[in-house]
Amino acid sequence: MCIFCKIVNNEIPSNKVLENDEFLAFHDINPKAPIHVLVIPKKHVESFHEVDGETMAKMTPFIQEVAKMLCIDKSGYRLVTNIGKDGGQEVPHLHFHLLGGGKLRWDHRSDANPQKNI
């Protein structure tokens, strides 16, 4: 069982922001922005590449509600999901990083090797 499934099952504590029958939002333990929340489906899905459209259709208003609760819906936020090893996915459970609370930098490729043909 992955770490996010353990969080869903309350085997590991989390600082919850919002929860319903299908989704959970909680604060990241290693924040990269003033507001950094992870949003996950409660059912295990490996990554965005594996998710079905119905889950995403339901997840979209949930994420929008979280942004509104955190008062970043008007000022703006970034929504990121990493897919696979090369995409930077560390936990094999679909999750979105909701980042906000200030002007965000765009240095996502700072660790990439521009000389390598990708």
C-alpha positions as CSV (number, residue, x, y, z in Angstrom):
1,M,0.0,0.0,0.0
2,C,1.4,3.4,-1.0
3,I,1.9,6.3,1.5
4,F,-1.1,8.2,0.1
5,C,-3.4,5.2,0.5
6,K,-2.2,5.0,4.1
7,I,-3.1,8.7,4.5
8,V,-6.5,8.0,3.0
9,N,-7.0,5.1,5.5
10,N,-5.9,7.3,8.4
11,E,-2.8,5.1,9.1
12,I,-0.6,8.1,8.6
13,P,-1.7,11.5,9.9
14,S,-2.1,14.5,7.5
15,N,-3.0,18.2,7.8
16,K,-6.3,18.0,5.9
17,V,-7.7,20.9,4.0
18,L,-10.8,19.3,2.5
19,E,-12.2,15.8,2.2
20,N,-15.2,14.2,0.6
21,D,-16.1,10.6,-0.3
22,E,-13.8,10.5,-3.4
23,F,-11.0,13.0,-2.8
24,L,-8.6,14.4,-0.2
25,A,-6.6,17.6,0.0
26,F,-3.8,18.0,2.6
27,H,-0.8,20.2,3.2
28,D,2.5,19.0,1.7
29,I,5.1,18.2,4.4
30,N,7.9,19.7,2.2
31,P,6.2,22.9,0.9
32,K,7.7,24.6,-2.2
33,A,5.4,27.7,-1.9
34,P,3.6,29.6,0.9
35,I,0.6,27.4,0.1
36,H,1.4,23.8,-1.1
37,V,-1.4,21.3,-0.9
38,L,-1.6,17.9,-2.4
39,V,-4.9,16.8,-3.9
40,I,-5.5,13.0,-4.4
41,P,-8.3,10.7,-5.4
42,K,-9.0,8.3,-2.5
43,K,-9.0,5.3,-4.9
44,H,-5.5,4.3,-6.0
45,V,-4.6,5.5,-9.4
46,E,-0.9,5.3,-10.4
47,S,-0.7,8.6,-12.3
48,F,-2.4,11.0,-14.6
49,H,-1.6,8.7,-17.5
50,E,-3.8,6.0,-15.9
51,V,-6.7,8.1,-14.7
52,D,-10.1,7.9,-16.3
53,G,-12.1,11.0,-17.5
54,E,-14.9,10.5,-15.0
55,T,-12.5,10.8,-12.1
56,M,-10.9,13.9,-13.6
57,A,-14.4,15.4,-14.2
58,K,-15.2,15.0,-10.5
59,M,-11.7,16.1,-9.3
60,T,-11.8,19.4,-11.2
61,P,-14.5,21.1,-9.1
62,F,-12.9,19.6,-5.9
63,I,-9.6,21.3,-6.7
64,Q,-11.4,24.5,-7.5
65,E,-13.1,24.4,-4.2
66,V,-9.8,23.8,-2.4
67,A,-8.3,26.9,-4.2
68,K,-11.3,29.0,-3.1
69,M,-11.0,27.8,0.5
70,L,-7.4,28.8,0.6
71,C,-8.2,32.2,-0.9
72,I,-6.0,31.8,-3.9
73,D,-8.7,31.4,-6.5
74,K,-8.6,35.1,-7.4
75,S,-4.9,35.8,-7.0
76,G,-3.8,32.7,-8.9
77,Y,-2.1,29.4,-8.3
78,R,-0.2,26.7,-10.1
79,L,-1.5,23.1,-10.5
80,V,1.1,20.5,-11.3
81,T,1.1,16.7,-11.6
82,N,4.2,14.7,-12.3
83,I,4.0,11.5,-14.3
84,G,6.6,8.7,-14.1
85,K,10.2,8.7,-13.0
86,D,11.4,11.2,-15.7
87,G,8.5,13.5,-14.9
88,G,9.6,13.7,-11.2
89,Q,6.8,11.5,-9.7
90,E,8.0,10.3,-6.3
91,V,4.8,8.7,-5.1
92,P,3.0,6.3,-7.4
93,H,-0.5,7.6,-6.7
94,L,-2.1,10.4,-8.8
95,H,-1.7,13.7,-7.0
96,F,-1.8,17.3,-7.9
97,H,0.4,19.9,-6.3
98,L,-1.7,23.1,-5.7
99,L,0.8,25.9,-5.2
100,G,0.1,29.5,-4.4
101,G,0.2,32.3,-1.8
102,G,2.6,34.5,-3.7
103,K,4.3,35.1,-7.0
104,L,5.7,31.8,-8.1
105,R,8.9,31.4,-10.0
106,W,9.1,29.2,-13.1
107,D,12.4,27.2,-12.8
108,H,11.0,23.7,-13.3
109,R,13.8,22.8,-15.8
110,S,16.7,24.0,-13.6
111,D,17.9,20.5,-13.0
112,A,17.6,19.3,-16.6
113,N,20.6,18.8,-18.9
114,P,20.0,21.0,-22.0
115,Q,22.8,19.1,-23.8
116,K,20.9,15.7,-23.6
117,N,18.6,14.9,-26.5
118,I,15.2,14.2,-25.0
